[in-house]
Amino acid sequence: MSQTNPDKDSPASEAKKTISLPTSRVRLIMKSSPDVSSINQDALFLTTKATELFVQHLALTSFTNGSGREANTLDYSDLAKTAEETDIFHFLTDILPKKILARDYLNSLEQLQDEDADF
Amino acid sequence: MASSSGNDDDLTIPRAAINKMIKETLPNVRVANDARELVVNCCTEFIHLISSEANEICNKSDKKTISPEHVINALESLGFASYITEVKDVLQECKTVALKRRKASSRLENLGIPEEELLRQQQELFAKYSCSSS
């Protein structure tokens, strides 16, 4: 039984205060992890709430340590910087490549092609 | 909002939910679009991280289902111990809510018309309509 989308019923709207992310989606993501078989419902709630806390933590830390703070903005580089500098966020560095200029990328591609051409 | 995920790998938390959380955490801060997109992907990554760790802990403990205990241990070993207290509180609340819900629905069953009576009324209606349509 899905306890995800909050209805207008009062018990469910109480649940709304505790969890804002959809647990059904969290479950799907968990199950798409290799080898994960079954997940207890309570474990699902815990994971969902932990994910919410993670979002808040990441956003706040990135903003506080980031260069956008004076301008009251948060951007990509703030997040990338936090991932590199904060131990617990290191796992994000795989999906947070530092953006490089297209020009530099094309240059490095050319270099690779030149090397191949030497064969 | 139409779902864009056709693929398991594209599973993410809905953007709107993330935007709302960011807004609540950083009110009045202008957040770049690509930063928002990034946070959405970070969520997925985090969930995978926790699931894998909890799964490993689960396997070691000879159990087949990931339990709350496994998740809590995973959070601890991955450096997210600071989340544990709040996460446990929510669990307690969810249980209370679920309990209330069950009580509420059983109360409803008791106040309502018994099923046999409903069936009888339904048969009557069917009979009535089949007569009138011929």
gemmi code that builds the backbone of each chain (N, CA, C; Angstrom):
import gemmi

chains = {
    "A": [
        ("MET", (0.856, -1.200, 0.000), (0.000, 0.000, 0.000), (0.884, 1.239, 0.000)),
        ("SER", (0.543, 2.177, -0.847), (1.352, 3.371, -0.995), (1.037, 4.382, 0.087)),
        ("GLN", (2.074, 4.837, 0.755), (1.826, 5.900, 1.747), (2.540, 7.145, 1.301)),
        ("THR", (2.638, 7.302, 0.014), (3.461, 8.387, -0.500), (2.729, 9.705, -0.619)),
        ("ASN", (1.903, 9.825, -1.663), (1.313, 11.129, -1.922), (0.313, 11.536, -0.858)),
        ("PRO", (0.571, 12.654, -0.237), (-0.322, 13.102, 0.845), (-1.696, 13.450, 0.294)),
        ("ASP", (-2.745, 12.927, 0.931), (-4.104, 13.255, 0.523), (-4.578, 14.423, 1.333)),
        ("LYS", (-5.871, 14.657, 1.261), (-6.392, 15.704, 2.124), (-6.830, 15.149, 3.479)),
        ("ASP", (-6.737, 13.825, 3.640), (-7.115, 13.246, 4.924), (-6.196, 13.752, 6.008)),
        ("SER", (-6.717, 13.847, 7.221), (-5.866, 14.389, 8.280), (-4.688, 13.498, 8.667)),
        ("PRO", (-4.827, 12.174, 8.746), (-3.636, 11.405, 9.106), (-2.539, 11.569, 8.072)),
        ("ALA", (-2.908, 11.597, 6.799), (-1.897, 11.718, 5.754), (-1.278, 13.104, 5.746)),
        ("SER", (-2.062, 14.113, 6.076), (-1.475, 15.448, 6.061), (-0.546, 15.644, 7.258)),
        ("GLU", (-0.736, 14.825, 8.271), (0.239, 14.865, 9.358), (1.547, 14.272, 8.875)),
        ("ALA", (1.422, 13.199, 8.075), (2.617, 12.560, 7.530), (3.356, 13.539, 6.637)),
        ("LYS", (2.591, 14.457, 6.018), (3.174, 15.426, 5.110), (4.218, 16.272, 5.833)),
        ("LYS", (3.969, 16.533, 7.101), (4.909, 17.382, 7.818), (6.222, 16.655, 8.051)),
        ("THR", (6.167, 15.350, 8.124), (7.379, 14.630, 8.463), (8.208, 14.273, 7.236)),
        ("ILE", (7.556, 13.932, 6.128), (8.300, 13.552, 4.921), (7.736, 14.279, 3.710)),
        ("SER", (8.612, 14.991, 2.966), (8.108, 15.663, 1.770), (8.435, 14.953, 0.471)),
        ("LEU", (9.425, 14.085, 0.484), (9.774, 13.395, -0.759), (8.897, 12.159, -0.936)),
        ("PRO", (8.611, 11.798, -2.200), (7.755, 10.637, -2.446), (8.479, 9.321, -2.170)),
        ("THR", (7.984, 8.559, -1.183), (8.666, 7.320, -0.801), (8.664, 6.275, -1.924)),
        ("SER", (7.615, 6.309, -2.767), (7.559, 5.316, -3.842), (8.721, 5.505, -4.804)),
        ("ARG", (9.037, 6.766, -5.088), (10.152, 7.049, -5.990), (11.470, 6.643, -5.337)),
        ("VAL", (11.587, 6.926, -4.057), (12.815, 6.549, -3.341), (13.004, 5.038, -3.388)),
        ("ARG", (11.888, 4.323, -3.234), (11.967, 2.861, -3.285), (12.462, 2.397, -4.644)),
        ("LEU", (11.915, 3.010, -5.717), (12.326, 2.624, -7.064), (13.822, 2.847, -7.259)),
        ("ILE", (14.303, 3.977, -6.778), (15.725, 4.273, -6.918), (16.556, 3.279, -6.126)),
        ("MET", (16.117, 2.957, -4.932), (16.848, 1.991, -4.106), (16.922, 0.642, -4.809)),
        ("LYS", (15.802, 0.230, -5.393), (15.779, -1.079, -6.021), (16.599, -1.135, -7.293)),
        ("SER", (16.868, 0.041, -7.874), (17.665, 0.031, -9.085), (19.151, -0.094, -8.763)),
        ("SER", (19.475, -0.061, -7.473), (20.854, -0.318, -7.050), (21.123, -1.799, -7.233)),
        ("PRO", (22.327, -2.145, -7.701), (22.593, -3.568, -7.926), (22.511, -4.362, -6.619)),
        ("ASP", (21.954, -5.549, -6.691), (21.896, -6.464, -5.554), (20.900, -6.145, -4.459)),
        ("VAL", (20.325, -4.978, -4.481), (19.362, -4.665, -3.418), (18.082, -5.452, -3.662)),
        ("SER", (17.694, -6.243, -2.708), (16.485, -7.047, -2.891), (15.286, -6.388, -2.229)),
        ("SER", (14.982, -6.799, -0.993), (13.788, -6.214, -0.385), (14.113, -5.214, 0.713)),
        ("ILE", (13.234, -4.246, 0.793), (13.428, -3.156, 1.748), (12.217, -3.055, 2.662)),
        ("ASN", (12.486, -3.095, 3.948), (11.438, -2.922, 4.941), (10.847, -1.517, 4.827)),
        ("GLN", (9.532, -1.424, 5.035), (8.838, -0.131, 4.893), (9.442, 0.957, 5.776)),
        ("ASP", (9.761, 0.597, 6.998), (10.342, 1.583, 7.906), (11.721, 2.019, 7.424)),
        ("ALA", (12.470, 1.074, 6.872), (13.797, 1.401, 6.340), (13.645, 2.405, 5.198)),
        ("LEU", (12.564, 2.246, 4.430), (12.283, 3.169, 3.339), (12.027, 4.575, 3.865)),
        ("PHE", (11.234, 4.686, 4.909), (10.969, 6.002, 5.514), (12.260, 6.651, 5.980)),
        ("LEU", (13.085, 5.845, 6.631), (14.354, 6.364, 7.138), (15.211, 6.910, 6.004)),
        ("THR", (15.294, 6.120, 4.934), (16.117, 6.536, 3.802), (15.562, 7.812, 3.178)),
        ("THR", (14.243, 7.883, 3.046), (13.617, 9.069, 2.464), (13.937, 10.299, 3.300)),
        ("LYS", (13.774, 10.162, 4.601), (14.043, 11.315, 5.459), (15.517, 11.692, 5.411)),
        ("ALA", (16.390, 10.675, 5.396), (17.821, 10.951, 5.323), (18.149, 11.717, 4.040)),
        ("THR", (17.468, 11.357, 2.953), (17.694, 12.046, 1.685), (17.277, 13.505, 1.784)),
        ("GLU", (16.168, 13.764, 2.448), (15.731, 15.149, 2.641), (16.791, 15.930, 3.411)),
        ("LEU", (17.268, 15.325, 4.481), (18.281, 15.998, 5.296), (19.537, 16.256, 4.470)),
        ("PHE", (19.837, 15.302, 3.597), (20.993, 15.434, 2.726), (20.857, 16.657, 1.815)),
        ("VAL", (19.694, 16.801, 1.203), (19.465, 17.946, 0.310), (19.669, 19.252, 1.066)),
        ("GLN", (19.075, 19.326, 2.236), (19.197, 20.547, 3.033), (20.656, 20.804, 3.406)),
        ("HIS", (21.320, 19.739, 3.823), (22.710, 19.845, 4.243), (23.594, 20.293, 3.087)),
        ("LEU", (23.396, 19.661, 1.935), (24.205, 19.986, 0.757), (23.986, 21.433, 0.333)),
        ("ALA", (22.712, 21.825, 0.271), (22.391, 23.184, -0.174), (22.994, 24.215, 0.779)),
        ("LEU", (22.799, 23.980, 2.057), (23.269, 24.937, 3.057), (24.789, 25.039, 3.071)),
        ("THR", (25.448, 23.892, 3.069), (26.912, 23.889, 3.091), (27.478, 24.549, 1.851)),
        ("SER", (26.910, 24.216, 0.697), (27.399, 24.781, -0.557), (27.230, 26.288, -0.574)),
        ("PHE", (26.111, 26.743, -0.052), (25.851, 28.174, -0.032), (26.804, 28.879, 0.929)),
        ("THR", (26.952, 28.307, 2.104), (27.787, 28.921, 3.131), (29.251, 29.002, 2.710)),
        ("ASN", (29.745, 27.933, 2.073), (31.159, 27.909, 1.693), (31.409, 28.452, 0.302)),
        ("GLY", (30.343, 28.717, -0.410), (30.500, 29.054, -1.815), (30.787, 30.520, -2.058)),
        ("SER", (31.152, 30.790, -3.301), (31.505, 32.156, -3.646), (30.272, 33.000, -3.924)),
        ("GLY", (29.104, 32.322, -4.016), (27.904, 33.074, -4.368), (27.269, 33.749, -3.172)),
        ("ARG", (27.877, 33.526, -2.013), (27.211, 33.969, -0.796), (26.956, 35.472, -0.760)),
        ("GLU", (27.955, 36.239, -1.202), (27.784, 37.699, -1.175), (26.672, 38.134, -2.089)),
        ("ALA", (26.584, 37.470, -3.222), (25.572, 37.850, -4.187), (24.255, 37.127, -3.925)),
        ("ASN", (24.232, 36.365, -2.842), (23.017, 35.632, -2.493), (22.566, 34.664, -3.583)),
        ("THR", (23.547, 33.996, -4.192), (23.197, 33.016, -5.215), (23.879, 31.688, -4.896)),
        ("LEU", (23.357, 30.647, -5.514), (23.985, 29.343, -5.403), (24.110, 28.794, -6.805)),
        ("ASP", (25.324, 28.439, -7.201), (25.415, 27.853, -8.526), (26.234, 26.572, -8.554)),
        ("TYR", (26.374, 26.036, -9.749), (27.024, 24.753, -9.982), (28.390, 24.670, -9.307)),
        ("SER", (29.187, 25.700, -9.460), (30.550, 25.644, -8.935), (30.575, 25.581, -7.413)),
        ("ASP", (29.575, 26.186, -6.773), (29.507, 26.107, -5.309), (29.326, 24.659, -4.876)),
        ("LEU", (28.457, 23.959, -5.598), (28.196, 22.557, -5.278), (29.432, 21.704, -5.543)),
        ("ALA", (30.070, 21.942, -6.694), (31.254, 21.160, -7.051), (32.355, 21.366, -6.011)),
        ("LYS", (32.491, 22.601, -5.595), (33.527, 22.933, -4.606), (33.262, 22.212, -3.288)),
        ("THR", (32.021, 22.251, -2.844), (31.662, 21.583, -1.587), (31.920, 20.089, -1.665)),
        ("ALA", (31.604, 19.488, -2.816), (31.819, 18.052, -2.964), (33.290, 17.699, -2.825)),
        ("GLU", (34.133, 18.576, -3.342), (35.559, 18.301, -3.240), (36.098, 18.545, -1.856)),
        ("GLU", (35.596, 19.586, -1.207), (36.182, 20.004, 0.075), (35.604, 19.301, 1.294)),
        ("THR", (34.392, 18.776, 1.165), (33.756, 18.161, 2.327), (33.820, 16.647, 2.209)),
        ("ASP", (34.433, 16.015, 3.205), (34.642, 14.565, 3.169), (33.398, 13.756, 2.862)),
        ("ILE", (32.331, 14.028, 3.592), (31.154, 13.174, 3.401), (30.494, 13.369, 2.040)),
        ("PHE", (30.823, 14.461, 1.349), (30.246, 14.688, 0.031), (31.174, 14.253, -1.105)),
        ("HIS", (32.285, 13.638, -0.748), (33.241, 13.199, -1.768), (32.619, 12.276, -2.803)),
        ("PHE", (31.658, 11.459, -2.362), (31.044, 10.496, -3.282), (30.373, 11.180, -4.468)),
        ("LEU", (30.164, 12.486, -4.350), (29.500, 13.213, -5.427), (30.457, 13.647, -6.532)),
        ("THR", (31.762, 13.541, -6.284), (32.691, 14.087, -7.270), (32.593, 13.362, -8.619)),
        ("ASP", (32.117, 12.131, -8.615), (31.943, 11.423, -9.888), (30.917, 12.081, -10.789)),
        ("ILE", (29.848, 12.571, -10.186), (28.801, 13.158, -11.011), (28.900, 14.671, -11.082)),
        ("LEU", (29.939, 15.199, -10.482), (30.100, 16.650, -10.468), (31.395, 17.050, -11.130)),
        ("PRO", (31.555, 16.699, -12.390), (32.813, 17.065, -13.013), (32.902, 18.580, -13.076)),
        ("LYS", (34.094, 19.081, -12.901), (34.238, 20.531, -13.021), (34.002, 20.857, -14.478)),
        ("LYS", (33.222, 21.843, -14.722), (32.927, 22.187, -16.116), (34.185, 22.734, -16.771)),
        ("ILE", (34.399, 22.267, -17.975), (35.556, 22.830, -18.679), (35.066, 23.570, -19.902)),
        ("LEU", (35.878, 24.469, -20.383), (35.488, 25.224, -21.566), (35.455, 24.286, -22.769)),
        ("ALA", (34.491, 24.495, -23.633), (34.362, 23.666, -24.825), (35.647, 23.722, -25.643)),
        ("ARG", (36.241, 24.899, -25.680), (37.482, 25.083, -26.425), (38.574, 24.137, -25.940)),
        ("ASP", (38.717, 24.046, -24.587), (39.738, 23.178, -24.014), (39.453, 21.725, -24.340)),
        ("TYR", (38.177, 21.365, -24.287), (37.787, 19.988, -24.568), (38.137, 19.627, -26.006)),
        ("LEU", (37.805, 20.543, -26.927), (38.102, 20.280, -28.330), (39.600, 20.149, -28.553)),
        ("ASN", (40.356, 20.983, -27.857), (41.812, 20.891, -27.977), (42.322, 19.534, -27.549)),
        ("SER", (41.843, 19.059, -26.413), (42.328, 17.764, -25.929), (41.873, 16.633, -26.845)),
        ("LEU", (40.717, 16.788, -27.461), (40.240, 15.788, -28.433), (41.187, 15.739, -29.627)),
        ("GLU", (41.546, 16.922, -30.103), (42.461, 17.007, -31.241), (43.779, 16.331, -30.935)),
        ("GLN", (44.249, 16.575, -29.733), (45.514, 15.966, -29.325), (45.431, 14.459, -29.398)),
        ("LEU", (44.333, 13.922, -28.909), (44.142, 12.470, -28.929), (44.132, 11.952, -30.356)),
        ("GLN", (43.463, 12.695, -31.228), (43.370, 12.262, -32.617), (44.737, 12.265, -33.281)),
        ("ASP", (45.527, 13.265, -32.942), (46.881, 13.329, -33.483), (47.682, 12.134, -33.077)),
        ("GLU", (47.531, 11.771, -31.806), (48.270, 10.603, -31.297), (47.858, 9.346, -32.031)),
        ("ASP", (46.568, 9.203, -32.289), (46.077, 8.026, -33.022), (46.646, 7.979, -34.414)),
        ("ALA", (46.715, 9.189, -35.040), (47.146, 9.269, -36.420), (48.593, 8.805, -36.582)),
        ("ASP", (49.343, 8.818, -35.463), (50.747, 8.435, -35.551), (50.929, 6.948, -35.803)),
        ("PHE", (49.873, 6.187, -35.592), (50.029, 4.727, -35.756), (50.232, 4.403, -37.221)),
    ],
    "B": [
        ("MET", (2.563, 16.761, -14.029), (3.835, 16.857, -14.764), (4.133, 15.490, -15.355)),
        ("ALA", (4.418, 15.426, -16.629), (4.659, 14.152, -17.289), (5.977, 13.560, -16.822)),
        ("SER", (5.943, 12.262, -16.625), (7.163, 11.598, -16.184), (8.100, 11.414, -17.360)),
        ("SER", (9.341, 11.769, -17.190), (10.267, 11.651, -18.307), (11.091, 10.378, -18.219)),
        ("SER", (10.910, 9.613, -17.145), (11.793, 8.457, -16.996), (11.255, 7.250, -17.733)),
        ("GLY", (12.038, 6.734, -18.689), (11.617, 5.525, -19.355), (12.534, 4.409, -18.895)),
        ("ASN", (13.599, 4.792, -18.264), (14.739, 3.946, -17.995), (14.981, 3.903, -16.494)),
        ("ASP", (15.415, 2.783, -15.983), (15.740, 2.724, -14.570), (16.787, 3.758, -14.204)),
        ("ASP", (17.735, 3.973, -15.111), (18.833, 4.879, -14.803), (18.390, 6.324, -14.729)),
        ("ASP", (17.241, 6.622, -15.277), (16.792, 8.008, -15.252), (15.943, 8.319, -14.038)),
        ("LEU", (15.801, 7.375, -13.145), (14.974, 7.596, -11.969), (15.568, 8.672, -11.091)),
        ("THR", (14.749, 9.697, -10.856), (15.196, 10.745, -9.955), (14.012, 11.208, -9.125)),
        ("ILE", (14.327, 11.936, -8.093), (13.272, 12.566, -7.305), (12.679, 13.686, -8.160)),
        ("PRO", (11.356, 13.875, -8.084), (10.742, 14.954, -8.868), (11.369, 16.310, -8.580)),
        ("ARG", (11.664, 17.010, -9.655), (12.313, 18.317, -9.572), (11.571, 19.287, -8.654)),
        ("ALA", (10.255, 19.263, -8.738), (9.453, 20.197, -7.935), (9.689, 20.007, -6.436)),
        ("ALA", (9.800, 18.746, -6.032), (10.017, 18.464, -4.606), (11.364, 19.019, -4.152)),
        ("ILE", (12.371, 18.845, -5.007), (13.701, 19.368, -4.685), (13.683, 20.884, -4.630)),
        ("ASN", (13.053, 21.496, -5.622), (12.991, 22.959, -5.666), (12.367, 23.499, -4.394)),
        ("LYS", (11.313, 22.836, -3.961), (10.624, 23.278, -2.751), (11.547, 23.198, -1.539)),
        ("MET", (12.274, 22.102, -1.446), (13.171, 21.943, -0.307), (14.289, 22.970, -0.322)),
        ("ILE", (14.817, 23.221, -1.513), (15.894, 24.213, -1.625), (15.360, 25.573, -1.187)),
        ("LYS", (14.161, 25.887, -1.639), (13.561, 27.167, -1.302), (13.358, 27.311, 0.200)),
        ("GLU", (12.954, 26.212, 0.828), (12.736, 26.279, 2.277), (14.051, 26.393, 3.037)),
        ("THR", (15.091, 25.779, 2.491), (16.388, 25.808, 3.168), (17.107, 27.125, 2.941)),
        ("LEU", (17.013, 27.612, 1.705), (17.701, 28.852, 1.343), (16.692, 29.860, 0.803)),
        ("PRO", (15.865, 30.388, 1.678), (14.864, 31.335, 1.182), (15.555, 32.572, 0.636)),
        ("ASN", (15.009, 33.142, -0.394), (15.549, 34.363, -0.999), (16.893, 34.208, -1.700)),
        ("VAL", (17.382, 32.998, -1.834), (18.634, 32.809, -2.559), (18.312, 32.412, -4.001)),
        ("ARG", (19.017, 33.046, -4.930), (18.789, 32.703, -6.334), (19.638, 31.468, -6.667)),
        ("VAL", (18.974, 30.411, -7.097), (19.700, 29.182, -7.385), (19.686, 28.896, -8.887)),
        ("ALA", (20.877, 28.723, -9.451), (20.986, 28.477, -10.895), (20.291, 27.179, -11.280)),
        ("ASN", (19.767, 27.159, -12.495), (19.060, 25.965, -12.967), (19.923, 24.727, -13.015)),
        ("ASP", (21.144, 24.895, -13.469), (21.977, 23.699, -13.536), (22.371, 23.219, -12.136)),
        ("ALA", (22.380, 24.120, -11.194), (22.644, 23.718, -9.808), (21.479, 22.887, -9.276)),
        ("ARG", (20.257, 23.297, -9.631), (19.085, 22.546, -9.195), (19.112, 21.137, -9.772)),
        ("GLU", (19.405, 21.076, -11.055), (19.472, 19.790, -11.749), (20.484, 18.894, -11.059)),
        ("LEU", (21.588, 19.512, -10.686), (22.648, 18.796, -10.011), (22.180, 18.217, -8.687)),
        ("VAL", (21.458, 19.006, -7.913), (20.964, 18.536, -6.612), (20.053, 17.329, -6.801)),
        ("VAL", (19.223, 17.382, -7.836), (18.347, 16.249, -8.144), (19.190, 14.979, -8.351)),
        ("ASN", (20.253, 15.110, -9.131), (21.111, 13.958, -9.388), (21.891, 13.517, -8.156)),
        ("CYS", (22.269, 14.482, -7.333), (22.973, 14.157, -6.089), (22.085, 13.315, -5.176)),
        ("CYS", (20.798, 13.604, -5.185), (19.846, 12.834, -4.393), (19.874, 11.373, -4.773)),
        ("THR", (19.783, 11.151, -6.073), (19.802, 9.780, -6.570), (21.088, 9.087, -6.137)),
        ("GLU", (22.167, 9.800, -6.289), (23.466, 9.258, -5.912), (23.510, 8.910, -4.428)),
        ("PHE", (22.963, 9.788, -3.624), (22.925, 9.571, -2.177), (22.106, 8.330, -1.834)),
        ("ILE", (20.944, 8.218, -2.457), (20.089, 7.063, -2.199), (20.819, 5.770, -2.554)),
        ("HIS", (21.512, 5.774, -3.700), (22.280, 4.591, -4.091), (23.354, 4.280, -3.066)),
        ("LEU", (24.013, 5.348, -2.599), (25.084, 5.182, -1.614), (24.567, 4.500, -0.357)),
        ("ILE", (23.478, 5.042, 0.168), (22.894, 4.498, 1.394), (22.392, 3.076, 1.174)),
        ("SER", (21.696, 2.869, 0.035), (21.159, 1.533, -0.244), (22.250, 0.488, -0.329)),
        ("SER", (23.304, 0.817, -1.049), (24.385, -0.165, -1.212), (25.022, -0.500, 0.117)),
        ("GLU", (25.295, 0.538, 0.888), (25.912, 0.324, 2.197), (24.986, -0.476, 3.113)),
        ("ALA", (23.725, -0.092, 3.158), (22.747, -0.794, 3.998), (22.598, -2.236, 3.528)),
        ("ASN", (22.639, -2.424, 2.217), (22.514, -3.767, 1.658), (23.672, -4.654, 2.086)),
        ("GLU", (24.875, -4.072, 2.046), (26.051, -4.831, 2.483), (25.932, -5.232, 3.937)),
        ("ILE", (25.528, -4.255, 4.749), (25.353, -4.518, 6.181), (24.307, -5.613, 6.373)),
        ("CYS", (23.247, -5.534, 5.570), (22.164, -6.512, 5.638), (22.682, -7.911, 5.304)),
        ("ASN", (23.456, -8.000, 4.226), (23.994, -9.296, 3.814), (24.856, -9.911, 4.903)),
        ("LYS", (25.684, -9.061, 5.501), (26.574, -9.547, 6.560), (25.784, -10.057, 7.752)),
        ("SER", (24.613, -9.460, 7.978), (23.839, -9.852, 9.154), (22.940, -11.039, 8.865)),
        ("ASP", (23.099, -11.631, 7.664), (22.336, -12.837, 7.352), (20.838, -12.619, 7.205)),
        ("LYS", (20.425, -11.383, 7.057), (18.998, -11.125, 6.861), (18.749, -10.866, 5.386)),
        ("LYS", (17.494, -10.997, 4.968), (17.206, -10.809, 3.551), (16.599, -9.451, 3.244)),
        ("THR", (16.010, -8.845, 4.262), (15.358, -7.552, 4.040), (16.124, -6.450, 4.759)),
        ("ILE", (16.324, -5.356, 4.039), (17.007, -4.219, 4.653), (16.104, -3.618, 5.716)),
        ("SER", (16.627, -3.564, 6.928), (15.825, -3.068, 8.051), (16.256, -1.649, 8.423)),
        ("PRO", (15.466, -0.975, 9.251), (15.834, 0.364, 9.703), (17.223, 0.372, 10.353)),
        ("GLU", (17.502, -0.668, 11.101), (18.805, -0.785, 11.763), (19.941, -0.720, 10.752)),
        ("HIS", (19.759, -1.417, 9.638), (20.803, -1.442, 8.606), (21.018, -0.051, 8.029)),
        ("VAL", (19.919, 0.653, 7.811), (20.016, 2.003, 7.255), (20.737, 2.930, 8.232)),
        ("ILE", (20.383, 2.800, 9.493), (21.022, 3.660, 10.497), (22.526, 3.384, 10.576)),
        ("ASN", (22.883, 2.119, 10.555), (24.309, 1.780, 10.571), (25.019, 2.298, 9.326)),
        ("ALA", (24.312, 2.241, 8.209), (24.888, 2.748, 6.962), (25.172, 4.245, 7.082)),
        ("LEU", (24.194, 4.983, 7.601), (24.366, 6.429, 7.772), (25.583, 6.704, 8.644)),
        ("GLU", (25.688, 5.932, 9.695), (26.805, 6.104, 10.621), (28.143, 5.861, 9.930)),
        ("SER", (28.232, 4.745, 9.217), (29.535, 4.403, 8.637), (29.912, 5.313, 7.474)),
        ("LEU", (28.918, 5.974, 6.867), (29.223, 6.853, 5.738), (29.456, 8.299, 6.163)),
        ("GLY", (29.371, 8.534, 7.467), (29.646, 9.881, 7.953), (28.421, 10.745, 8.137)),
        ("PHE", (27.227, 10.162, 8.033), (26.004, 10.953, 8.166), (25.317, 10.715, 9.508)),
        ("ALA", (26.131, 10.430, 10.518), (25.576, 10.146, 11.842), (24.734, 11.297, 12.376)),
        ("SER", (25.030, 12.510, 11.919), (24.278, 13.668, 12.407), (22.810, 13.623, 11.993)),
        ("TYR", (22.492, 12.790, 10.983), (21.106, 12.716, 10.530), (20.288, 11.769, 11.396)),
        ("ILE", (20.985, 10.906, 12.139), (20.299, 9.771, 12.764), (19.171, 10.139, 13.717)),
        ("THR", (19.406, 11.099, 14.584), (18.368, 11.453, 15.562), (17.075, 11.865, 14.866)),
        ("GLU", (17.206, 12.801, 13.914), (16.014, 13.311, 13.254), (15.300, 12.223, 12.459)),
        ("VAL", (16.103, 11.378, 11.850), (15.568, 10.303, 11.035), (14.779, 9.318, 11.903)),
        ("LYS", (15.278, 9.066, 13.074), (14.584, 8.153, 13.999), (13.268, 8.755, 14.464)),
        ("ASP", (13.273, 10.060, 14.692), (12.049, 10.742, 15.130), (10.945, 10.573, 14.101)),
        ("VAL", (11.321, 10.733, 12.843), (10.349, 10.626, 11.766), (9.754, 9.232, 11.722)),
        ("LEU", (10.583, 8.255, 11.959), (10.124, 6.875, 11.950), (9.026, 6.685, 12.988)),
        ("GLN", (9.268, 7.244, 14.157), (8.294, 7.146, 15.237), (6.968, 7.777, 14.825)),
        ("GLU", (7.080, 8.977, 14.215), (5.879, 9.691, 13.776), (5.118, 8.920, 12.718)),
        ("CYS", (5.855, 8.339, 11.779), (5.197, 7.594, 10.704), (4.432, 6.417, 11.267)),
        ("LYS", (5.012, 5.782, 12.258), (4.341, 4.632, 12.866), (3.053, 5.082, 13.536)),
        ("THR", (3.133, 6.210, 14.227), (1.950, 6.742, 14.904), (0.862, 7.073, 13.899)),
        ("VAL", (1.262, 7.714, 12.821), (0.310, 8.089, 11.774), (-0.339, 6.860, 11.175)),
        ("ALA", (0.459, 5.844, 10.885), (-0.054, 4.613, 10.291), (-1.046, 3.947, 11.233)),
        ("LEU", (-0.748, 4.003, 12.496), (-1.623, 3.402, 13.494), (-2.963, 4.128, 13.551)),
        ("LYS", (-2.884, 5.456, 13.512), (-4.105, 6.259, 13.544), (-4.973, 5.935, 12.351)),
        ("ARG", (-4.306, 5.818, 11.201), (-5.019, 5.528, 9.955), (-5.773, 4.214, 10.051)),
        ("ARG", (-5.081, 3.209, 10.612), (-5.714, 1.890, 10.689), (-6.917, 1.957, 11.604)),
        ("LYS", (-6.756, 2.700, 12.710), (-7.880, 2.824, 13.649), (-9.035, 3.530, 12.969)),
        ("ALA", (-8.705, 4.594, 12.248), (-9.737, 5.386, 11.589), (-10.515, 4.559, 10.597)),
        ("SER", (-9.805, 3.753, 9.799), (-10.531, 3.004, 8.770), (-11.353, 1.885, 9.391)),
        ("SER", (-10.911, 1.330, 10.515), (-11.725, 0.268, 11.099), (-12.967, 0.851, 11.750)),
        ("ARG", (-12.835, 2.074, 12.241), (-14.012, 2.744, 12.808), (-15.046, 2.964, 11.727)),
        ("LEU", (-14.572, 3.336, 10.549), (-15.459, 3.605, 9.423), (-16.232, 2.357, 9.042)),
        ("GLU", (-15.513, 1.231, 9.056), (-16.189, -0.006, 8.684), (-17.322, -0.306, 9.647)),
        ("ASN", (-17.103, 0.004, 10.912), (-18.133, -0.290, 11.900), (-19.343, 0.597, 11.774)),
        ("LEU", (-19.126, 1.838, 11.356), (-20.252, 2.762, 11.256), (-21.042, 2.556, 9.969)),
        ("GLY", (-20.360, 2.002, 8.974), (-20.994, 1.920, 7.659), (-22.016, 0.813, 7.559)),
        ("ILE", (-22.627, 0.778, 6.412), (-23.635, -0.248, 6.152), (-22.921, -1.578, 5.932)),
        ("PRO", (-23.432, -2.638, 6.510), (-22.778, -3.935, 6.335), (-22.786, -4.358, 4.868)),
        ("GLU", (-21.767, -5.145, 4.515), (-21.559, -5.502, 3.122), (-22.739, -6.239, 2.501)),
        ("GLU", (-23.356, -7.136, 3.277), (-24.469, -7.912, 2.730), (-25.600, -7.000, 2.306)),
        ("GLU", (-25.812, -5.991, 3.123), (-26.885, -5.035, 2.832), (-26.573, -4.279, 1.545)),
        ("LEU", (-25.307, -3.886, 1.411), (-24.888, -3.161, 0.214), (-25.097, -4.026, -1.025)),
        ("LEU", (-24.734, -5.289, -0.903), (-24.884, -6.217, -2.027), (-26.340, -6.346, -2.418)),
        ("ARG", (-27.152, -6.455, -1.416), (-28.578, -6.597, -1.667), (-29.109, -5.390, -2.422)),
        ("GLN", (-28.717, -4.215, -1.965), (-29.149, -2.972, -2.624), (-28.663, -2.923, -4.067)),
        ("GLN", (-27.426, -3.413, -4.248), (-26.847, -3.413, -5.591), (-27.658, -4.308, -6.520)),
        ("GLN", (-28.015, -5.504, -6.033), (-28.801, -6.426, -6.839), (-30.122, -5.796, -7.241)),
        ("GLU", (-30.697, -5.099, -6.274), (-31.981, -4.450, -6.552), (-31.849, -3.447, -7.673)),
        ("LEU", (-30.767, -2.675, -7.606), (-30.537, -1.652, -8.624), (-30.332, -2.285, -9.998)),
        ("PHE", (-29.563, -3.368, -10.030), (-29.333, -4.057, -11.298), (-30.651, -4.516, -11.888)),
        ("ALA", (-31.439, -5.113, -11.007), (-32.734, -5.632, -11.454), (-33.587, -4.506, -12.003)),
        ("LYS", (-33.571, -3.420, -11.310), (-34.363, -2.253, -11.694), (-33.951, -1.757, -13.068)),
        ("TYR", (-32.623, -1.634, -13.286), (-32.132, -1.080, -14.539), (-32.347, -2.019, -15.708)),
        ("SER", (-32.217, -3.310, -15.435), (-32.384, -4.225, -16.571), (-33.829, -4.241, -17.022)),
        ("CYS", (-34.734, -4.007, -16.103), (-36.132, -3.909, -16.488), (-36.364, -2.689, -17.342)),
        ("SER", (-35.837, -1.544, -16.896), (-36.144, -0.286, -17.583), (-35.488, -0.193, -18.949)),
        ("SER", (-34.382, -0.911, -19.199), (-33.693, -0.774, -20.482), (-34.314, -1.641, -21.558)),
        ("SER", (-35.076, -2.655, -21.183), (-35.656, -3.552, -22.195), (-36.895, -2.956, -22.837)),
    ],
}
model = gemmi.Model(1)
for chain_id, residues in chains.items():
    chain = gemmi.Chain(chain_id)
    for i, (resn, *xyz) in enumerate(residues, 1):
        res = gemmi.Residue()
        res.name, res.seqid = resn, gemmi.SeqId(i, " ")
        for name, pos in zip(("N", "CA", "C"), xyz):
            atom = gemmi.Atom()
            atom.name, atom.element = name, gemmi.Element(name[0])
            atom.pos, atom.b_iso = gemmi.Position(*pos), 0.0
            res.add_atom(atom)
        chain.add_residue(res)
    model.add_chain(chain)
structure = gemmi.Structure()
structure.add_model(model)
structure.setup_entities()
